[in-house]
Amino acid sequence: MSIGLLKQVKGRWACLFWAFVLLTPSHDRRTKETAKIKGQVAPFQSKLTQAAELLIAVAGHFASTPMLAVTDSWFGNQGLWKPVRQTVGERFHLLSRLRSNQVLYALPDARSADAKTRGRPRKYGQRLGTVTDRAHALRQQTAAYQVNLYGKVREVLAVEKTVMLKTLKCPIKVVWVFRKTQWVALFTTDLDLSVTQVIEYYGARWKIESGFKELKQDIGSQKCQSRNAQAVINHLHFCMMATTVTWMYADRIKADPQRRHKVKGRTSFAFSDVRRLIAEASLSEDFDRLCHKPTNPMKNSLVAVLLRMVA
């Protein structure tokens, strides 16, 4: 399981990996030498527990920075929200996708100061029905929004509403996005986010999946031959560092990288295009000004060929 920073690099979204943890299957708890990390057997933890610990660890390095966790519907529940919110505080927010059968409630009515109603105030208002019921009821109230989605500026039809969700026990902003025959419901605990931001941020979540492809296939994290847990961790750390440094290089250069393999409908550059630029820069003569060669330089033609093949 990995955690990363979604960042716009030259007009396109990218995932900069920060940290990861190894997942131990619950059905395989046998003590093995390869399952030990620094002499201790790795304990079993659920995905939600691991995700919460990663977010809390990152929040510890940014004491005053607001955090918005963008996840799929599997993580958008109390199992992730409660432990992180209790530790990090109100600067932590969640953005995820609602399931179609989840029940929504209206905001509770504010009780006046002079009211003499017995009992404690209500936490939830009137039952509004499921997410699907509200989608059908609000479809006629949609408005058009210009959203930068998947590398293009697209027009989408959406409607927003602030409701209560019992699984999180707090108010949320729900954004229904309608297509021709389908719809999707997104939600966030940050009520200050606009409709455009909610759609764009959740659309950028797909770059997390693209980041896994870059990490596994382009960098080669899945080709580790070691069976020792610590060696695998070291290998993944170097692969994640290489991926993040590559995107940092792309963000700092002045001109946008040129796409080597043209694809219809795509104008933005790919991860492999940035790797090619790094390989060309390392093989140029100007590279010696920063990294001086030894007194008796020996040109390794094999290394030069391999760098060109990788690029």
C-alpha positions as CSV (number, residue, x, y, z in Angstrom):
1,M,0.0,0.0,0.0
2,S,1.4,3.4,-1.0
3,I,0.7,7.0,-0.4
4,G,1.6,9.9,-2.7
5,L,1.2,13.5,-3.5
6,L,-1.1,14.5,-6.4
7,K,0.6,17.4,-8.1
8,Q,0.1,19.2,-11.4
9,V,3.3,19.0,-13.5
10,K,3.2,21.1,-16.7
11,G,-0.6,21.1,-16.9
12,R,-1.0,17.4,-16.2
13,W,-1.5,15.5,-12.9
14,A,1.2,13.2,-11.5
15,C,1.5,11.0,-8.4
16,L,4.7,11.6,-6.4
17,F,5.1,8.6,-4.1
18,W,6.1,9.3,-0.5
19,A,5.8,6.1,1.5
20,F,4.5,2.5,1.5
21,V,3.8,-0.5,3.7
22,L,3.8,-4.2,3.0
23,L,0.4,-5.9,3.3
24,T,0.4,-9.3,5.1
25,P,-2.6,-11.4,4.1
26,S,-4.8,-12.3,7.0
27,H,-5.0,-16.0,6.0
28,D,-1.2,-16.4,6.0
29,R,0.1,-15.6,9.5
30,R,2.7,-18.4,9.7
31,T,6.1,-17.3,11.1
32,K,8.6,-17.3,8.3
33,E,12.2,-16.0,8.2
34,T,11.4,-13.9,5.1
35,A,8.5,-12.3,6.9
36,K,10.8,-10.7,9.5
37,I,11.8,-7.1,9.4
38,K,14.9,-6.3,11.4
39,G,14.6,-9.5,13.3
40,Q,10.9,-9.1,14.2
41,V,7.9,-10.8,12.5
42,A,5.8,-8.3,10.7
43,P,2.4,-8.1,12.4
44,F,-0.9,-8.3,10.5
45,Q,-2.7,-5.0,9.9
46,S,-5.8,-4.2,7.9
47,K,-5.6,-1.9,4.9
48,L,-7.6,0.8,6.7
49,T,-5.2,0.7,9.7
50,Q,-2.2,0.9,7.4
51,A,-3.6,3.8,5.4
52,A,-4.5,5.7,8.6
53,E,-1.0,5.2,10.0
54,L,0.6,6.5,6.7
55,L,-1.6,9.6,6.7
56,I,-0.8,10.3,10.4
57,A,2.9,9.9,9.7
58,V,2.8,12.3,6.8
59,A,0.7,14.8,8.8
60,G,3.4,14.8,11.5
61,H,5.9,16.4,9.0
62,F,3.5,19.2,8.0
63,A,2.1,20.5,11.3
64,S,0.0,23.3,9.9
65,T,-0.7,22.2,6.3
66,P,-4.3,21.2,5.4
67,M,-4.6,17.6,4.2
68,L,-7.1,16.3,1.6
69,A,-7.0,12.5,1.2
70,V,-8.4,11.4,-2.2
71,T,-9.4,7.8,-2.1
72,D,-11.8,5.3,-3.8
73,S,-15.1,4.3,-2.2
74,W,-13.4,1.4,-0.3
75,F,-11.5,3.8,1.9
76,G,-14.2,6.5,2.2
77,N,-15.6,5.3,5.5
78,Q,-15.3,5.6,9.3
79,G,-12.4,3.2,9.4
80,L,-10.0,5.7,7.8
81,W,-11.8,8.9,8.8
82,K,-12.1,8.5,12.5
83,P,-8.5,7.6,13.6
84,V,-6.9,10.2,11.3
85,R,-9.3,12.9,12.3
86,Q,-8.8,12.3,16.0
87,T,-5.0,12.5,15.7
88,V,-4.6,15.2,13.0
89,G,-7.6,17.3,13.8
90,E,-9.8,19.5,11.7
91,R,-7.2,20.2,9.0
92,F,-7.7,16.7,7.7
93,H,-10.4,16.1,5.1
94,L,-11.6,13.3,2.9
95,L,-12.7,13.2,-0.8
96,S,-14.1,9.9,-2.1
97,R,-17.0,8.3,-3.9
98,L,-20.4,7.4,-2.5
99,R,-22.0,4.0,-3.1
100,S,-25.3,4.0,-4.7
101,N,-27.2,2.4,-1.8
102,Q,-25.9,4.7,1.0
103,V,-28.5,6.6,2.9
104,L,-28.4,10.4,3.2
105,Y,-29.9,12.7,5.8
106,A,-30.7,16.4,5.8
107,L,-28.9,18.7,8.1
108,P,-30.5,19.0,11.6
109,D,-32.7,22.0,12.3
110,A,-31.0,24.6,14.4
111,R,-32.8,24.8,17.8
112,S,-33.4,28.3,19.0
113,A,-32.0,29.4,22.3
114,D,-35.4,30.0,24.0
115,A,-36.8,26.6,22.8
116,K,-38.0,24.4,25.7
117,T,-38.0,21.1,23.8
118,R,-36.9,18.3,26.0
119,G,-34.0,16.0,25.2
120,R,-30.7,16.6,23.4
121,P,-30.6,18.2,19.9
122,R,-31.0,15.9,17.0
123,K,-27.8,14.9,15.1
124,Y,-29.5,14.2,11.8
125,G,-32.4,15.7,10.0
126,Q,-35.0,14.2,7.8
127,R,-34.1,11.0,5.9
128,L,-33.6,11.9,2.2
129,G,-33.3,8.3,0.8
130,T,-30.4,6.6,-0.9
131,V,-27.8,8.2,-3.2
132,T,-29.7,6.8,-6.2
133,D,-33.0,8.4,-5.0
134,R,-31.4,11.8,-4.7
135,A,-29.7,11.5,-8.1
136,H,-33.1,11.0,-9.7
137,A,-34.7,13.9,-7.7
138,L,-31.9,16.4,-8.5
139,R,-31.2,15.5,-12.1
140,Q,-33.3,18.5,-13.4
141,Q,-31.3,20.9,-11.2
142,T,-28.0,20.3,-12.9
143,A,-25.7,23.1,-14.1
144,A,-22.8,23.0,-16.6
145,Y,-19.3,23.3,-15.3
146,Q,-16.0,23.7,-17.2
147,V,-13.6,21.1,-15.7
148,N,-10.0,20.2,-16.5
149,L,-10.5,16.5,-16.6
150,Y,-8.1,13.8,-18.0
151,G,-6.0,16.3,-19.8
152,K,-8.8,18.3,-21.4
153,V,-11.2,21.0,-20.5
154,R,-14.6,19.3,-20.6
155,E,-18.1,20.4,-19.9
156,V,-19.9,18.3,-17.3
157,L,-23.4,18.5,-15.8
158,A,-23.4,18.4,-12.0
159,V,-25.4,19.4,-8.9
160,E,-24.2,19.8,-5.3
161,K,-26.0,19.4,-2.0
162,T,-24.8,19.4,1.7
163,V,-26.1,16.5,3.7
164,M,-25.4,14.3,6.7
165,L,-23.8,10.9,6.4
166,K,-24.1,8.4,9.2
167,T,-21.0,6.4,8.2
168,L,-18.8,9.5,8.9
169,K,-21.2,11.1,11.4
170,C,-20.5,14.6,10.0
171,P,-21.9,16.9,7.2
172,I,-20.5,16.3,3.7
173,K,-20.8,18.0,0.4
174,V,-22.1,15.6,-2.3
175,V,-21.6,16.3,-6.0
176,W,-23.6,14.3,-8.5
177,V,-22.0,14.2,-12.0
178,F,-24.3,13.2,-14.8
179,R,-23.4,11.7,-18.1
180,K,-25.7,10.5,-20.9
181,T,-27.0,7.3,-19.2
182,Q,-24.9,7.1,-16.0
183,W,-24.0,9.2,-13.0
184,V,-21.5,9.2,-10.2
185,A,-21.7,10.7,-6.7
186,L,-18.6,12.2,-5.2
187,F,-18.4,13.6,-1.6
188,T,-16.0,15.6,0.5
189,T,-15.8,16.6,4.2
190,D,-14.3,19.9,3.1
191,L,-17.4,22.0,2.6
192,D,-15.3,24.9,1.2
193,L,-14.4,23.0,-2.0
194,S,-16.2,24.0,-5.1
195,V,-17.9,21.7,-7.5
196,T,-15.1,22.1,-10.0
197,Q,-12.4,21.3,-7.5
198,V,-14.2,18.2,-6.3
199,I,-14.5,16.8,-9.8
200,E,-11.0,17.7,-10.8
201,Y,-9.4,16.3,-7.7
202,Y,-11.3,13.0,-7.9
203,G,-10.5,12.8,-11.6
204,A,-6.8,13.2,-10.7
205,R,-7.1,10.0,-8.6
206,W,-6.6,8.0,-11.8
207,K,-3.0,9.2,-11.9
208,I,-2.4,7.1,-8.8
209,E,-3.1,4.0,-10.9
210,S,-0.9,5.4,-13.6
211,G,1.8,5.9,-11.0
212,F,1.7,2.3,-10.1
213,K,2.2,1.4,-13.7
214,E,5.2,3.7,-13.9
215,L,6.6,2.3,-10.7
216,K,6.2,-1.3,-11.6
217,Q,6.9,-1.4,-15.4
218,D,8.9,1.7,-16.2
219,I,11.1,1.8,-13.1
220,G,11.0,-2.0,-12.5
221,S,9.8,-2.4,-8.9
222,Q,8.0,-5.7,-9.7
223,K,11.2,-7.3,-11.0
224,C,12.9,-7.5,-7.6
225,Q,14.4,-11.0,-7.2
226,S,15.0,-10.9,-3.4
227,R,12.9,-12.9,-1.0
228,N,14.1,-11.0,2.1
229,A,11.6,-8.5,3.5
230,Q,14.2,-5.8,4.2
231,A,15.7,-6.1,0.8
232,V,12.4,-5.8,-0.9
233,I,11.7,-2.6,1.2
234,N,15.0,-1.1,0.2
235,H,14.3,-1.9,-3.5
236,L,10.9,-0.3,-3.3
237,H,12.3,2.8,-1.6
238,F,14.8,3.4,-4.4
239,C,12.1,2.8,-7.1
240,M,9.7,5.2,-5.5
241,M,12.5,7.8,-5.0
242,A,13.4,7.4,-8.7
243,T,9.8,8.0,-9.8
244,T,9.4,11.1,-7.6
245,V,12.7,12.6,-8.7
246,T,11.8,12.1,-12.3
247,W,8.5,14.1,-11.9
248,M,10.4,16.7,-9.9
249,Y,12.8,17.1,-12.9
250,A,9.9,17.5,-15.3
251,D,8.4,20.1,-13.1
252,R,11.6,22.2,-12.9
253,I,12.6,22.3,-16.6
254,K,11.4,25.3,-18.6
255,A,10.0,23.7,-21.7
256,D,7.4,20.9,-21.8
257,P,8.8,17.5,-22.8
258,Q,7.9,16.5,-26.3
259,R,5.8,13.4,-26.7
260,R,7.9,10.7,-28.5
261,H,5.1,8.4,-29.5
262,K,2.1,10.4,-30.8
263,V,-1.3,9.2,-29.6
264,K,-4.6,10.5,-31.1
265,G,-6.4,12.8,-28.6
266,R,-3.3,13.1,-26.3
267,T,-1.1,16.2,-26.3
268,S,0.6,15.9,-22.8
269,F,3.9,14.1,-22.4
270,A,4.4,10.7,-20.8
271,F,6.6,9.5,-18.0
272,S,8.9,7.8,-20.5
273,D,9.5,11.1,-22.2
274,V,10.9,12.6,-19.0
275,R,13.1,9.5,-18.5
276,R,14.5,10.0,-22.0
277,L,15.4,13.6,-21.3
278,I,17.2,12.6,-18.1
279,A,19.2,9.9,-20.0
280,E,20.1,12.4,-22.7
281,A,21.2,14.9,-20.1
282,S,23.4,12.4,-18.2
283,L,25.1,11.3,-21.5
284,S,25.8,14.9,-22.7
285,E,29.2,16.6,-22.4
286,D,27.8,19.3,-20.1
287,F,27.0,16.7,-17.5
288,D,30.7,16.5,-16.6
289,R,30.7,20.0,-15.3
290,L,28.5,18.9,-12.4
291,C,29.8,15.4,-12.0
292,H,33.5,15.4,-12.7
293,K,35.1,12.3,-14.1
294,P,38.0,10.7,-12.3
295,T,41.7,11.3,-13.3
296,N,41.8,8.3,-15.5
297,P,38.4,8.2,-17.1
298,M,37.2,5.0,-18.6
299,K,34.3,5.2,-21.0
300,N,31.9,2.3,-20.4
301,S,30.1,1.8,-23.7
302,L,27.8,-0.9,-22.1
303,V,26.4,1.7,-19.6
304,A,25.8,4.2,-22.4
305,V,24.0,1.6,-24.5
306,L,21.8,0.5,-21.5
307,L,20.9,4.1,-20.7
308,R,19.8,4.7,-24.3
309,M,17.7,1.4,-24.2
310,V,16.0,2.4,-21.0
311,A,15.1,5.9,-22.4
